[in-house]
C-alpha cells in the first residue's frame, strides 16, 4: 500500500492510499480515525477522482461518525473512572 496523496480539509487529515485495485481513504481527527476502502472501477482511478467522490456530504457523514465515537469514548471513561467524592464542609453561619 502506498500513499498517493492527501485531500485538503481544515479540520481533518485525509490520506488516500492505493494498493492493487483498491483505494483506502483514511480520515483522522484527534484520537480517532476512519478508513474507507473503495474498489477501483471505471471512472474512479486517480486521486482527483477520489477527491470528487469525497465531497462535502461524505465529509459531513464522516464528521458525524467522529462525534458518535467521541460520545462512546466519554461514556466509557465515565464507567471506568470512579465518581469523585464531594468534599463536605462544616456549615458556617
Helices and strands as residue ranges (DSSP letters): E 2-7, E 13-19, E 22-29, E 32-39, H 47-53, H 56-80
